[in-house]
Amino acid sequence: MSLRYAKRMDNIKASEIRELLKLTQKPEIISFAGGLPAPELFPVEELEKVSSKVLEEQGTTALQYGPTEGYEPLRVEITKRMEKVGVECKPEDILVTSGSQQGLDFSGKIFLNPGDIVLCESPSYLGAINAFKAYEPEFIGVPTDENGMIMEELEDILKNNDRVRFIYVIPDFQNPSGRTWSIERRKRLIELANEYNVAIIEDNPYGELRFEGEYYPAIKHYDTEGRVIFLGTFSKIFCPGLRLGWVCAEEEVLNKFVLAKQGSDLQSSTISQMQVAKFLEEYDIEAHIEKLKKVYKKRRDLMINTMKEEFPEEIKFTNPEGGLFTWVVLPEYMNARDLAVKAIEKNVAFVPGGSFFPNGGNENTLRLNYSSMDDEKIVIGIKRLAEAIKSMMKESQKA
């Protein structure tokens, strides 16, 4: 059989993270690969209770179609989450999506024609790169440092490219680097976007998971012309299996997303939306987030301290103030894909960093997740990874 597929399928590759996660299903594997929340912290009993109440009190509504924009009480609750990141909005400014990943796909569908340019941090989130690739754009990675995207580099790119449709950023505890943008760069990004008339896709899955230091307002907080599209999610602060996220945008822009959703899945799960809304009504989500932060901070500290003790001095890594990831830079002569093979042999998994660069290169980098493994596995896993690194370094020196 030789079916004829759309040309766009040539640009869509299997997610390296998803493929690695298949390997991590083996019980003996210690996985630092996925961006998984800690499953033992899911509020299973509370969700069982609210699910029963939803079905008892509003069962026929919960099992019926609902409006594309989303369940109204949940949209009201989402506006409260937006207040926490410094954004005042109304329920009408919110579209509930099937995870923020759907918001990324819709962003590509709405803004991109083949050959248009997407600007992103270098490195950037692999899931976003893959979502945008379906719409056949070109990518330009903007260099970054510990304060986020370097604005002088961004301005130079904008001056010399008139096909830029949007700038995609993760300003808080970025995936994969763990870095957070300074306030000055958030403000400057808005100024440049206004000057060069481009949209900003602000992806914020981790912003509420700050362990220390002060919260920074979202980039959308500084938006003066309605060109920032904010993507949020319950996956990292609540439960990813419910697949609920949201888009916050101005009316004209949000209407485009509503049309895209009507053509995609009509609406997100009614019962899931009602379950979350009922949980937010009856339980303290802030207390739940505080519990997550306490556990994740402890695990981050443990991973970072173990890396300091076990890794060779040549290995560099970030120490994020929140989120789920640290970013590791190996010596240039080392390839993280080769290291991943050695690590799997020692029953440790991570994601090689090259996949986070849309135009390739930087194969001496990797991403580690510290949220999903318990303390003992973090220590054992990092020690095994250190052994694999040292072994590979010795082999390189002999060669």
Summary of the structure (lengths in Angstrom):
residues: 399
radius of gyration: 21.2
end to end distance: 46.9
largest distance: 70.3
contacts: 1352
relative contact order: 0.16
helix: 48%
strand: 15%
